[in-house]
Amino acid sequence: MTRRDIANKVAGYSPHASPAAFERMFERDKELLRDLGIPLVTDDALHPEDVGYRIDHDQYALGDVQLSAQEFAVLGVAAGLWRHSGVEQLSSRALTKLRAGYDGPQEVEFLTGVYLSLRDVTDAFEPVIVALSRRCAVRCDYRSAHSGVTRRRVIEPWRLVLRESHWYVIGRDQDAGEPRVFKLARMVGKVVPVGGQGSVTIPENVDTDALMGQSESQVNDRLVLAVLPGKALRLTASMRKDGQLRSDGRIVWVGTWDGRESVSEEIAALGPDVLVLEPAQLRDHVVSRLQAATVLAGETDNSKERHDG
């Protein structure tokens, strides 16, 4: 197709766009196709207006893929993971394309009842996925779990990891010059891919478990709770009893907090059974969740006063 054909026939191009606006859109789309690995071929002509652009179907065509029922079932579960995300349509198309290589019963019985879902998917998720596929860095403002201070970071992503329903990106912090772990939920504002395609070299062997153990989210602050007798047994199982008995009949427990927000979720769910005495940051998280719950319930926003009591 020539430029004129593309402007007149391809959806998304306005026939009333100025030549400059068309060129910007055209160059953007050519770059996008190449980023997706779609080979775009230019056929020269004597006149610039007659230059043709086409996709090399022989290079782009999917090879002969033969899938068993089990393999197709696993791919179906994987594609289902992306429901309610920015790439849902892409995953559905990919599964449709692979269906041509599946020669088995139409209704796959394997893995029936297995469903995956994405949680804690913030606005940072899609740009990090894009940066990983392009092998480029991302720039973002990041809020430290320890100090609460937000500062600009440039991260070269290596792996995207899901742990305890939270997403983390493992990669090289350009300022620190060493690998770090960043929680997507702490990326503030817009996350922008930066640098050219292939500008990031991803190491062949990344020890995910070791790096997650050094996660910036693992603060290990002193944790002190006041708990009603017989309550929050799972929460206090790894803590030690302080020996103090408060005037309200609560028992004081002492342990450590590794910075996981799931702890604040669990404490908030226990309601008045547990009070956070230390650290202040976790206490604030719990109070914030209780306040949000009272607003949703239409109650008076007095949860902080009850927690202080």
CYANA upper distance limits for C-alpha pairs under 8 A (distance plus 0.5 A):
  1 MET  CA      5 ASP  CA      6.03
  1 MET  CA      6 ILE  CA      6.75
  1 MET  CA     52 GLY  CA      5.54
  1 MET  CA     53 TYR  CA      5.77
  1 MET  CA     54 ARG  CA      6.96
  2 THR  CA      6 ILE  CA      6.74
  2 THR  CA     49 GLU  CA      7.32
  2 THR  CA     50 ASP  CA      6.29
  2 THR  CA     51 VAL  CA      6.20
  2 THR  CA     52 GLY  CA      4.97
  2 THR  CA     53 TYR  CA      6.70
  3 ARG  CA      7 ALA  CA      6.64
  3 ARG  CA     49 GLU  CA      7.11
  3 ARG  CA     50 ASP  CA      8.16
  3 ARG  CA     51 VAL  CA      7.95
  3 ARG  CA     52 GLY  CA      7.82
  3 ARG  CA     53 TYR  CA      8.48
  4 ARG  CA      8 ASN  CA      6.74
  4 ARG  CA     49 GLU  CA      7.80
  5 ASP  CA      9 LYS  CA      6.26
  5 ASP  CA     10 VAL  CA      8.14
  6 ILE  CA     10 VAL  CA      5.63
  6 ILE  CA     13 TYR  CA      8.15
  7 ALA  CA     13 TYR  CA      6.03
  7 ALA  CA     14 SER  CA      7.37
  7 ALA  CA     15 PRO  CA      6.56
  7 ALA  CA     22 PHE  CA      8.05
  8 ASN  CA     13 TYR  CA      7.82
  8 ASN  CA     14 SER  CA      8.19
  8 ASN  CA     15 PRO  CA      6.41
 13 TYR  CA     17 ALA  CA      8.12
 13 TYR  CA     22 PHE  CA      7.84
 13 TYR  CA     25 MET  CA      8.41
 17 ALA  CA     21 ALA  CA      6.48
 17 ALA  CA     22 PHE  CA      6.57
 18 SER  CA     22 PHE  CA      6.69
 19 PRO  CA     23 GLU  CA      6.67
 20 ALA  CA     24 ARG  CA      6.87
 21 ALA  CA     25 MET  CA      6.87
 22 PHE  CA     26 PHE  CA      6.43
 23 GLU  CA     27 GLU  CA      6.51
 24 ARG  CA     28 ARG  CA      6.65
 25 MET  CA     29 ASP  CA      6.66
 26 PHE  CA     30 LYS  CA      6.71
 27 GLU  CA     31 GLU  CA      6.74
 28 ARG  CA     32 LEU  CA      6.71
 29 ASP  CA     33 LEU  CA      6.66
 30 LYS  CA     34 ARG  CA      6.87
 30 LYS  CA     40 LEU  CA      8.02
 31 GLU  CA     35 ASP  CA      6.62
 32 LEU  CA     36 LEU  CA      6.78
 33 LEU  CA     37 GLY  CA      7.02
 33 LEU  CA     38 ILE  CA      5.78
 33 LEU  CA     39 PRO  CA      7.93
 33 LEU  CA     40 LEU  CA      7.83
 34 ARG  CA     38 ILE  CA      5.77
 34 ARG  CA     39 PRO  CA      6.73
 34 ARG  CA     40 LEU  CA      7.41
 35 ASP  CA    134 ARG  CA      7.46
 35 ASP  CA    197 GLN  CA      8.28
 38 ILE  CA     55 ILE  CA      7.60
 38 ILE  CA     60 TYR  CA      6.66
 39 PRO  CA     55 ILE  CA      6.26
 39 PRO  CA     56 ASP  CA      6.28
 39 PRO  CA     59 GLN  CA      7.47
 39 PRO  CA     60 TYR  CA      7.12
 40 LEU  CA     53 TYR  CA      7.39
 40 LEU  CA     54 ARG  CA      6.31
 40 LEU  CA     55 ILE  CA      5.22
 40 LEU  CA     56 ASP  CA      6.88
 41 VAL  CA     53 TYR  CA      6.28
 41 VAL  CA     54 ARG  CA      5.82
 41 VAL  CA     55 ILE  CA      6.45
 41 VAL  CA     56 ASP  CA      6.94
 42 THR  CA     51 VAL  CA      7.59
 42 THR  CA     52 GLY  CA      6.33
 42 THR  CA     53 TYR  CA      5.28
 42 THR  CA     54 ARG  CA      7.15
 43 ASP  CA     51 VAL  CA      6.36
 43 ASP  CA     52 GLY  CA      5.46
 43 ASP  CA     53 TYR  CA      6.73
 43 ASP  CA     54 ARG  CA      8.42
 44 ASP  CA     50 ASP  CA      8.38
 44 ASP  CA     51 VAL  CA      5.66
 44 ASP  CA     52 GLY  CA      7.24
 45 ALA  CA     50 ASP  CA      6.19
 45 ALA  CA     51 VAL  CA      5.51
 45 ALA  CA     52 GLY  CA      8.13
 46 LEU  CA     50 ASP  CA      7.75
 46 LEU  CA     51 VAL  CA      8.36
 47 HIS  CA     51 VAL  CA      7.42
 55 ILE  CA     60 TYR  CA      8.27
 56 ASP  CA     60 TYR  CA      6.78
 57 HIS  CA     61 ALA  CA      6.03
 64 ASP  CA    101 GLY  CA      7.55
 65 VAL  CA     98 LEU  CA      8.01
 65 VAL  CA    101 GLY  CA      5.46
 65 VAL  CA    102 TYR  CA      8.41
 66 GLN  CA    101 GLY  CA      5.18
 66 GLN  CA    102 TYR  CA      6.41
 66 GLN  CA    103 ASP  CA      7.91
 67 LEU  CA     71 GLU  CA      6.31
 67 LEU  CA     72 PHE  CA      6.53
 67 LEU  CA    101 GLY  CA      6.26
 67 LEU  CA    102 TYR  CA      5.33
 67 LEU  CA    103 ASP  CA      7.47
 68 SER  CA     72 PHE  CA      6.68
 68 SER  CA    102 TYR  CA      6.98
 68 SER  CA    103 ASP  CA      7.58
 68 SER  CA    104 GLY  CA      7.51
 69 ALA  CA     73 ALA  CA      6.60
 69 ALA  CA    102 TYR  CA      7.75
 69 ALA  CA    103 ASP  CA      8.19
 69 ALA  CA    104 GLY  CA      6.40
 69 ALA  CA    105 PRO  CA      7.87
 69 ALA  CA    108 VAL  CA      6.91
 69 ALA  CA    110 PHE  CA      8.01
 70 GLN  CA     74 VAL  CA      6.83
 70 GLN  CA    108 VAL  CA      8.47
 70 GLN  CA    110 PHE  CA      6.71
 71 GLU  CA     75 LEU  CA      6.83
 72 PHE  CA     76 GLY  CA      6.63
 72 PHE  CA     99 ARG  CA      8.42
 72 PHE  CA    102 TYR  CA      7.42
 73 ALA  CA     77 VAL  CA      6.87
 73 ALA  CA    108 VAL  CA      6.87
 73 ALA  CA    109 GLU  CA      8.49
 73 ALA  CA    110 PHE  CA      6.63
 73 ALA  CA    111 LEU  CA      7.16
 74 VAL  CA     78 ALA  CA      6.74
 74 VAL  CA    111 LEU  CA      8.04
 75 LEU  CA     79 ALA  CA      6.55
 75 LEU  CA     95 LEU  CA      7.91
 76 GLY  CA     80 GLY  CA      6.63
 76 GLY  CA     95 LEU  CA      7.65
 77 VAL  CA     81 LEU  CA      7.07
 77 VAL  CA    114 VAL  CA      7.60
 77 VAL  CA    115 TYR  CA      6.91
 77 VAL  CA    116 LEU  CA      7.37
 78 ALA  CA     82 TRP  CA      8.14
 78 ALA  CA    116 LEU  CA      8.12
 79 ALA  CA     83 ARG  CA      8.26
 79 ALA  CA     88 GLU  CA      8.37
 79 ALA  CA     91 SER  CA      5.97
 79 ALA  CA     92 SER  CA      7.21
 79 ALA  CA     95 LEU  CA      7.56
 80 GLY  CA    115 TYR  CA      7.60
 80 GLY  CA    116 LEU  CA      7.08
 80 GLY  CA    117 SER  CA      7.96
 81 LEU  CA    115 TYR  CA      7.99
 81 LEU  CA    116 LEU  CA      5.49
 81 LEU  CA    117 SER  CA      5.52
 81 LEU  CA    118 LEU  CA      6.86
 82 TRP  CA     86 GLY  CA      8.38
 82 TRP  CA     87 VAL  CA      6.90
 82 TRP  CA     88 GLU  CA      5.62
 82 TRP  CA     91 SER  CA      7.52
 82 TRP  CA    117 SER  CA      7.68
 82 TRP  CA    118 LEU  CA      7.51
 83 ARG  CA     88 GLU  CA      5.77
 83 ARG  CA    117 SER  CA      7.65
 83 ARG  CA    118 LEU  CA      8.31
 84 HIS  CA     88 GLU  CA      6.96
 86 GLY  CA    126 GLU  CA      7.40
 87 VAL  CA     91 SER  CA      6.72
 88 GLU  CA     92 SER  CA      6.73
 89 GLN  CA     93 ARG  CA      6.75
 90 LEU  CA     94 ALA  CA      6.68
 91 SER  CA     95 LEU  CA      6.74
 92 SER  CA     96 THR  CA      6.77
 93 ARG  CA     97 LYS  CA      6.72
 94 ALA  CA     98 LEU  CA      6.77
 95 LEU  CA     99 ARG  CA      6.61
 96 THR  CA    100 ALA  CA      7.93
 98 LEU  CA    102 TYR  CA      7.54
108 VAL  CA    112 THR  CA      8.49
119 ARG  CA    165 SER  CA      6.44
119 ARG  CA    166 HIS  CA      7.44
120 ASP  CA    165 SER  CA      7.23
120 ASP  CA    166 HIS  CA      6.17
120 ASP  CA    167 TRP  CA      7.29
120 ASP  CA    185 ALA  CA      7.69
121 VAL  CA    125 PHE  CA      6.51
121 VAL  CA    167 TRP  CA      7.95
121 VAL  CA    185 ALA  CA      8.44
122 THR  CA    184 LEU  CA      7.37
122 THR  CA    185 ALA  CA      6.75
123 ASP  CA    127 PRO  CA      8.33
123 ASP  CA    190 LYS  CA      8.17
123 ASP  CA    191 VAL  CA      8.34
124 ALA  CA    128 VAL  CA      6.72
124 ALA  CA    184 LEU  CA      6.61
124 ALA  CA    185 ALA  CA      8.25
124 ALA  CA    187 MET  CA      7.24
124 ALA  CA    190 LYS  CA      7.81
124 ALA  CA    191 VAL  CA      6.22
125 PHE  CA    129 ILE  CA      6.80
125 PHE  CA    184 LEU  CA      7.48
126 GLU  CA    130 VAL  CA      6.69
127 PRO  CA    131 ALA  CA      6.58
127 PRO  CA    138 VAL  CA      8.23
127 PRO  CA    191 VAL  CA      6.84
127 PRO  CA    192 VAL  CA      6.97
127 PRO  CA    193 PRO  CA      6.87
128 VAL  CA    132 LEU  CA      6.66
128 VAL  CA    138 VAL  CA      7.45
128 VAL  CA    157 PRO  CA      7.96
128 VAL  CA    169 VAL  CA      8.47
128 VAL  CA    191 VAL  CA      8.26
128 VAL  CA    193 PRO  CA      7.93
129 ILE  CA    133 SER  CA      6.79
129 ILE  CA    160 LEU  CA      8.49
130 VAL  CA    134 ARG  CA      6.65
130 VAL  CA    193 PRO  CA      7.96
131 ALA  CA    135 ARG  CA      6.11
131 ALA  CA    136 CYS  CA      5.56
131 ALA  CA    137 ALA  CA      6.60
131 ALA  CA    138 VAL  CA      7.07
131 ALA  CA    157 PRO  CA      7.71
131 ALA  CA    193 PRO  CA      6.10
132 LEU  CA    136 CYS  CA      7.11
132 LEU  CA    157 PRO  CA      6.61
132 LEU  CA    158 TRP  CA      7.44
132 LEU  CA    159 ARG  CA      8.23
134 ARG  CA    197 GLN  CA      5.54
134 ARG  CA    198 GLY  CA      6.66
135 ARG  CA    157 PRO  CA      8.16
135 ARG  CA    197 GLN  CA      6.34
135 ARG  CA    198 GLY  CA      5.28
135 ARG  CA    199 SER  CA      6.75
135 ARG  CA    200 VAL  CA      5.57
135 ARG  CA    201 THR  CA      7.55
135 ARG  CA    202 ILE  CA      8.13
136 CYS  CA    156 GLU  CA      7.06
136 CYS  CA    157 PRO  CA      8.07
136 CYS  CA    193 PRO  CA      7.14
136 CYS  CA    194 VAL  CA      6.78
136 CYS  CA    195 GLY  CA      6.13
136 CYS  CA    196 GLY  CA      6.71
136 CYS  CA    197 GLN  CA      6.14
136 CYS  CA    198 GLY  CA      6.46
136 CYS  CA    199 SER  CA      5.81
136 CYS  CA    200 VAL  CA      5.52
137 ALA  CA    154 VAL  CA      7.14
137 ALA  CA    155 ILE  CA      5.96
137 ALA  CA    156 GLU  CA      4.85
137 ALA  CA    157 PRO  CA      6.87
137 ALA  CA    193 PRO  CA      6.19
137 ALA  CA    194 VAL  CA      5.75
137 ALA  CA    195 GLY  CA      6.68
137 ALA  CA    199 SER  CA      8.17
137 ALA  CA    200 VAL  CA      7.10
138 VAL  CA    154 VAL  CA      6.17
138 VAL  CA    155 ILE  CA      5.85
138 VAL  CA    156 GLU  CA      7.04
138 VAL  CA    157 PRO  CA      8.07
138 VAL  CA    191 VAL  CA      7.01
138 VAL  CA    192 VAL  CA      5.84
138 VAL  CA    193 PRO  CA      4.70
138 VAL  CA    194 VAL  CA      5.91
139 ARG  CA    152 ARG  CA      7.74
139 ARG  CA    153 ARG  CA      6.30
139 ARG  CA    154 VAL  CA      4.97
139 ARG  CA    155 ILE  CA      6.97
139 ARG  CA    191 VAL  CA      6.32
139 ARG  CA    192 VAL  CA      5.74
139 ARG  CA    193 PRO  CA      6.85
139 ARG  CA    194 VAL  CA      7.09
140 CYS  CA    152 ARG  CA      6.23
140 CYS  CA    153 ARG  CA      5.99
140 CYS  CA    154 VAL  CA      7.07
140 CYS  CA    187 MET  CA      6.88
140 CYS  CA    188 VAL  CA      7.41
140 CYS  CA    189 GLY  CA      7.77
140 CYS  CA    190 LYS  CA      6.99
140 CYS  CA    191 VAL  CA      5.32
140 CYS  CA    192 VAL  CA      7.10
141 ASP  CA    150 THR  CA      6.70
141 ASP  CA    151 ARG  CA      5.77
141 ASP  CA    152 ARG  CA      4.83
141 ASP  CA    153 ARG  CA      6.47
141 ASP  CA    187 MET  CA      6.33
141 ASP  CA    188 VAL  CA      5.71
141 ASP  CA    189 GLY  CA      7.22
141 ASP  CA    190 LYS  CA      8.38
141 ASP  CA    191 VAL  CA      8.23
142 TYR  CA    150 THR  CA      5.69
142 TYR  CA    151 ARG  CA      6.05
142 TYR  CA    152 ARG  CA      6.71
142 TYR  CA    153 ARG  CA      6.98
142 TYR  CA    186 ARG  CA      6.25
142 TYR  CA    187 MET  CA      5.13
142 TYR  CA    188 VAL  CA      6.24
143 ARG  CA    148 GLY  CA      6.14
143 ARG  CA    149 VAL  CA      6.00
143 ARG  CA    150 THR  CA      4.60
143 ARG  CA    151 ARG  CA      7.22
143 ARG  CA    186 ARG  CA      5.77
143 ARG  CA    187 MET  CA      7.00
143 ARG  CA    188 VAL  CA      7.40
144 SER  CA    148 GLY  CA      5.34
144 SER  CA    149 VAL  CA      6.01
144 SER  CA    150 THR  CA      6.74
144 SER  CA    186 ARG  CA      7.88
144 SER  CA    216 GLU  CA      8.21
144 SER  CA    217 SER  CA      8.45
145 ALA  CA    186 ARG  CA      8.40
145 ALA  CA    216 GLU  CA      7.44
145 ALA  CA    217 SER  CA      6.07
145 ALA  CA    219 VAL  CA      7.65
145 ALA  CA    259 GLY  CA      7.15
146 HIS  CA    216 GLU  CA      8.40
146 HIS  CA    217 SER  CA      8.00
146 HIS  CA    219 VAL  CA      6.50
146 HIS  CA    259 GLY  CA      8.35
153 ARG  CA    173 ASP  CA      7.69
153 ARG  CA    174 GLN  CA      8.15
153 ARG  CA    175 ASP  CA      7.84
154 VAL  CA    173 ASP  CA      6.73
154 VAL  CA    174 GLN  CA      6.24
154 VAL  CA    175 ASP  CA      7.75
155 ILE  CA    171 GLY  CA      6.72
155 ILE  CA    172 ARG  CA      6.19
155 ILE  CA    173 ASP  CA      5.36
155 ILE  CA    174 GLN  CA      6.60
156 GLU  CA    171 GLY  CA      5.65
156 GLU  CA    172 ARG  CA      5.47
156 GLU  CA    173 ASP  CA      7.03
156 GLU  CA    174 GLN  CA      7.71
156 GLU  CA    200 VAL  CA      6.75
157 PRO  CA    169 VAL  CA      6.84
157 PRO  CA    170 ILE  CA      6.43
157 PRO  CA    171 GLY  CA      4.73
157 PRO  CA    172 ARG  CA      7.14
157 PRO  CA    200 VAL  CA      8.44
157 PRO  CA    202 ILE  CA      8.29
158 TRP  CA    169 VAL  CA      7.81
158 TRP  CA    170 ILE  CA      6.11
158 TRP  CA    171 GLY  CA      5.28
158 TRP  CA    172 ARG  CA      8.16
158 TRP  CA    202 ILE  CA      5.97
158 TRP  CA    203 PRO  CA      7.99
158 TRP  CA    206 VAL  CA      8.39
159 ARG  CA    169 VAL  CA      6.26
159 ARG  CA    170 ILE  CA      5.61
159 ARG  CA    171 GLY  CA      7.28
159 ARG  CA    208 THR  CA      8.46
160 LEU  CA    167 TRP  CA      7.56
160 LEU  CA    168 TYR  CA      6.37
160 LEU  CA    169 VAL  CA      5.07
160 LEU  CA    170 ILE  CA      6.85
161 VAL  CA    167 TRP  CA      6.17
161 VAL  CA    168 TYR  CA      5.59
161 VAL  CA    169 VAL  CA      6.60
161 VAL  CA    170 ILE  CA      7.93
162 LEU  CA    166 HIS  CA      6.06
162 LEU  CA    167 TRP  CA      5.09
162 LEU  CA    168 TYR  CA      6.82
163 ARG  CA    167 TRP  CA      6.91
163 ARG  CA    168 TYR  CA      8.08
164 GLU  CA    262 SER  CA      8.45
166 HIS  CA    183 LYS  CA      8.10
166 HIS  CA    184 LEU  CA      8.49
166 HIS  CA    185 ALA  CA      8.46
167 TRP  CA    183 LYS  CA      6.62
167 TRP  CA    184 LEU  CA      6.32
167 TRP  CA    185 ALA  CA      8.05
168 TYR  CA    181 VAL  CA      7.09
168 TYR  CA    182 PHE  CA      5.97
168 TYR  CA    183 LYS  CA      4.86
168 TYR  CA    184 LEU  CA      6.08
169 VAL  CA    181 VAL  CA      6.41
169 VAL  CA    182 PHE  CA      5.84
169 VAL  CA    183 LYS  CA      6.94
169 VAL  CA    184 LEU  CA      7.42
170 ILE  CA    179 PRO  CA      7.58
170 ILE  CA    180 ARG  CA      6.51
170 ILE  CA    181 VAL  CA      5.16
170 ILE  CA    182 PHE  CA      6.96
170 ILE  CA    208 THR  CA      8.16
170 ILE  CA    211 LEU  CA      8.09
171 GLY  CA    179 PRO  CA      5.74
171 GLY  CA    180 ARG  CA      6.26
171 GLY  CA    181 VAL  CA      7.11
172 ARG  CA    176 ALA  CA      8.50
172 ARG  CA    177 GLY  CA      7.04
172 ARG  CA    178 GLU  CA      5.77
172 ARG  CA    179 PRO  CA      4.59
172 ARG  CA    180 ARG  CA      6.47
173 ASP  CA    177 GLY  CA      6.12
173 ASP  CA    178 GLU  CA      6.24
173 ASP  CA    179 PRO  CA      6.43
173 ASP  CA    180 ARG  CA      6.67
174 GLN  CA    178 GLU  CA      7.73
179 PRO  CA    211 LEU  CA      8.34
180 ARG  CA    211 LEU  CA      7.59
180 ARG  CA    214 GLN  CA      8.30
180 ARG  CA    215 SER  CA      7.38
180 ARG  CA    216 GLU  CA      7.76
181 VAL  CA    211 LEU  CA      7.36
181 VAL  CA    212 MET  CA      7.05
181 VAL  CA    214 GLN  CA      8.05
181 VAL  CA    215 SER  CA      5.56
181 VAL  CA    216 GLU  CA      6.52
181 VAL  CA    217 SER  CA      8.40
182 PHE  CA    186 ARG  CA      8.12
182 PHE  CA    215 SER  CA      7.83
182 PHE  CA    216 GLU  CA      7.25
182 PHE  CA    217 SER  CA      8.09
183 LYS  CA    187 MET  CA      7.63
183 LYS  CA    217 SER  CA      7.75
187 MET  CA    191 VAL  CA      7.88
195 GLY  CA    199 SER  CA      6.76
207 ASP  CA    211 LEU  CA      6.79
208 THR  CA    212 MET  CA      6.49
209 ASP  CA    213 GLY  CA      6.71
210 ALA  CA    214 GLN  CA      7.24
211 LEU  CA    215 SER  CA      6.82
213 GLY  CA    218 GLN  CA      8.24
214 GLN  CA    218 GLN  CA      7.58
217 SER  CA    258 ASP  CA      7.33
217 SER  CA    259 GLY  CA      5.74
217 SER  CA    260 ARG  CA      7.25
218 GLN  CA    257 TRP  CA      8.33
218 GLN  CA    258 ASP  CA      4.75
218 GLN  CA    259 GLY  CA      5.59
218 GLN  CA    260 ARG  CA      7.70
219 VAL  CA    257 TRP  CA      7.37
219 VAL  CA    258 ASP  CA      5.31
219 VAL  CA    259 GLY  CA      5.75
220 ASN  CA    256 THR  CA      5.82
220 ASN  CA    257 TRP  CA      5.32
220 ASN  CA    258 ASP  CA      4.71
220 ASN  CA    259 GLY  CA      7.24
221 ASP  CA    256 THR  CA      5.92
221 ASP  CA    257 TRP  CA      5.59
221 ASP  CA    258 ASP  CA      7.07
221 ASP  CA    259 GLY  CA      8.18
221 ASP  CA    279 PRO  CA      7.28
222 ARG  CA    254 VAL  CA      7.86
222 ARG  CA    255 GLY  CA      6.58
222 ARG  CA    256 THR  CA      5.16
222 ARG  CA    257 TRP  CA      6.79
222 ARG  CA    278 GLU  CA      7.21
222 ARG  CA    279 PRO  CA      6.99
223 LEU  CA    254 VAL  CA      6.17
223 LEU  CA    255 GLY  CA      5.40
223 LEU  CA    256 THR  CA      5.17
223 LEU  CA    257 TRP  CA      6.05
223 LEU  CA    276 VAL  CA      8.43
223 LEU  CA    277 LEU  CA      8.17
223 LEU  CA    278 GLU  CA      5.78
223 LEU  CA    279 PRO  CA      6.46
224 VAL  CA    252 VAL  CA      7.40
224 VAL  CA    253 TRP  CA      6.18
224 VAL  CA    254 VAL  CA      5.11
224 VAL  CA    255 GLY  CA      6.94
224 VAL  CA    276 VAL  CA      6.85
224 VAL  CA    277 LEU  CA      5.80
224 VAL  CA    278 GLU  CA      5.39
224 VAL  CA    279 PRO  CA      7.75
225 LEU  CA    252 VAL  CA      6.14
225 LEU  CA    253 TRP  CA      5.70
225 LEU  CA    254 VAL  CA      7.07
225 LEU  CA    274 VAL  CA      7.16
225 LEU  CA    275 LEU  CA      6.16
225 LEU  CA    276 VAL  CA      5.29
225 LEU  CA    277 LEU  CA      6.00
225 LEU  CA    278 GLU  CA      7.54
226 ALA  CA    250 ARG  CA      6.03
226 ALA  CA    251 ILE  CA      5.93
226 ALA  CA    252 VAL  CA      5.02
226 ALA  CA    253 TRP  CA      6.86
226 ALA  CA    274 VAL  CA      6.26
226 ALA  CA    275 LEU  CA      5.55
226 ALA  CA    276 VAL  CA      7.01
226 ALA  CA    277 LEU  CA      7.41
227 VAL  CA    231 LYS  CA      7.08
227 VAL  CA    232 ALA  CA      7.71
227 VAL  CA    250 ARG  CA      5.53
227 VAL  CA    251 ILE  CA      5.70
227 VAL  CA    252 VAL  CA      6.88
227 VAL  CA    253 TRP  CA      7.90
227 VAL  CA    273 ASP  CA      6.33
227 VAL  CA    274 VAL  CA      5.13
227 VAL  CA    275 LEU  CA      6.99
228 LEU  CA    249 GLY  CA      7.30
228 LEU  CA    250 ARG  CA      5.07
228 LEU  CA    251 ILE  CA      6.72
228 LEU  CA    273 ASP  CA      5.94
228 LEU  CA    274 VAL  CA      7.21
229 PRO  CA    249 GLY  CA      8.22
229 PRO  CA    250 ARG  CA      6.91
229 PRO  CA    251 ILE  CA      7.00
231 LYS  CA    273 ASP  CA      6.96
231 LYS  CA    274 VAL  CA      8.48
232 ALA  CA    236 THR  CA      6.76
232 ALA  CA    270 LEU  CA      7.84
232 ALA  CA    273 ASP  CA      7.91
232 ALA  CA    274 VAL  CA      7.91
233 LEU  CA    237 ALA  CA      6.42
235 LEU  CA    239 MET  CA      8.40
236 THR  CA    240 ARG  CA      8.01
236 THR  CA    253 TRP  CA      7.49
238 SER  CA    255 GLY  CA      7.74
239 MET  CA    253 TRP  CA      6.69
239 MET  CA    254 VAL  CA      6.06
239 MET  CA    255 GLY  CA      5.20
239 MET  CA    256 THR  CA      8.34
240 ARG  CA    253 TRP  CA      6.14
240 ARG  CA    254 VAL  CA      5.91
240 ARG  CA    255 GLY  CA      7.02
241 LYS  CA    251 ILE  CA      7.94
241 LYS  CA    252 VAL  CA      6.71
241 LYS  CA    253 TRP  CA      5.09
241 LYS  CA    254 VAL  CA      6.86
242 ASP  CA    251 ILE  CA      8.25
242 ASP  CA    252 VAL  CA      5.96
242 ASP  CA    253 TRP  CA      5.89
242 ASP  CA    254 VAL  CA      6.74
243 GLY  CA    251 ILE  CA      7.89
243 GLY  CA    252 VAL  CA      7.34
244 GLN  CA    251 ILE  CA      6.79
244 GLN  CA    252 VAL  CA      6.25
245 LEU  CA    249 GLY  CA      6.62
245 LEU  CA    250 ARG  CA      6.42
245 LEU  CA    251 ILE  CA      5.55
245 LEU  CA    252 VAL  CA      7.11
246 ARG  CA    250 ARG  CA      5.83
246 ARG  CA    251 ILE  CA      6.98
246 ARG  CA    252 VAL  CA      8.00
260 ARG  CA    264 SER  CA      8.25
261 GLU  CA    265 GLU  CA      7.08
261 GLU  CA    285 HIS  CA      8.42
262 SER  CA    266 GLU  CA      6.76
263 VAL  CA    267 ILE  CA      6.72
264 SER  CA    268 ALA  CA      6.46
264 SER  CA    282 LEU  CA      6.97
264 SER  CA    283 ARG  CA      8.46
264 SER  CA    285 HIS  CA      6.62
264 SER  CA    286 VAL  CA      5.72
265 GLU  CA    269 ALA  CA      6.66
265 GLU  CA    286 VAL  CA      7.63
265 GLU  CA    289 ARG  CA      8.04
266 GLU  CA    270 LEU  CA      7.04
267 ILE  CA    271 GLY  CA      7.46
267 ILE  CA    274 VAL  CA      7.05
267 ILE  CA    286 VAL  CA      7.34
268 ALA  CA    286 VAL  CA      5.95
268 ALA  CA    287 VAL  CA      8.24
268 ALA  CA    289 ARG  CA      7.02
268 ALA  CA    290 LEU  CA      6.75
270 LEU  CA    274 VAL  CA      6.93
271 GLY  CA    290 LEU  CA      8.49
272 PRO  CA    307 HIS  CA      7.83
275 LEU  CA    307 HIS  CA      6.89
276 VAL  CA    282 LEU  CA      7.94
276 VAL  CA    283 ARG  CA      5.91
277 LEU  CA    283 ARG  CA      7.61
278 GLU  CA    282 LEU  CA      7.83
278 GLU  CA    283 ARG  CA      7.36
279 PRO  CA    283 ARG  CA      6.84
280 ALA  CA    284 ASP  CA      6.60
281 GLN  CA    285 HIS  CA      6.89
282 LEU  CA    286 VAL  CA      6.80
283 ARG  CA    287 VAL  CA      6.67
284 ASP  CA    288 SER  CA      6.52
285 HIS  CA    289 ARG  CA      6.85
286 VAL  CA    290 LEU  CA      6.74
287 VAL  CA    291 GLN  CA      6.56
287 VAL  CA    303 SER  CA      7.34
287 VAL  CA    304 LYS  CA      6.23
287 VAL  CA    307 HIS  CA      7.85
288 SER  CA    292 ALA  CA      6.70
289 ARG  CA    293 ALA  CA      6.68
290 LEU  CA    294 THR  CA      6.76
290 LEU  CA    303 SER  CA      6.46
290 LEU  CA    304 LYS  CA      8.24
291 GLN  CA    295 VAL  CA      6.81
291 GLN  CA    301 ASP  CA      6.48
291 GLN  CA    302 ASN  CA      7.86
291 GLN  CA    303 SER  CA      6.16
291 GLN  CA    304 LYS  CA      7.70
292 ALA  CA    296 LEU  CA      6.79
293 ALA  CA    297 ALA  CA      6.67
294 THR  CA    298 GLY  CA      6.56
294 THR  CA    299 GLU  CA      5.57
294 THR  CA    300 THR  CA      7.19
294 THR  CA    301 ASP  CA      6.48
294 THR  CA    303 SER  CA      7.79
295 VAL  CA    299 GLU  CA      6.42
295 VAL  CA    300 THR  CA      7.75
295 VAL  CA    301 ASP  CA      7.02
302 ASN  CA    306 ARG  CA      7.03
303 SER  CA    307 HIS  CA      6.62
304 LYS  CA    308 ASP  CA      6.61
305 GLU  CA    309 GLY  CA      6.74
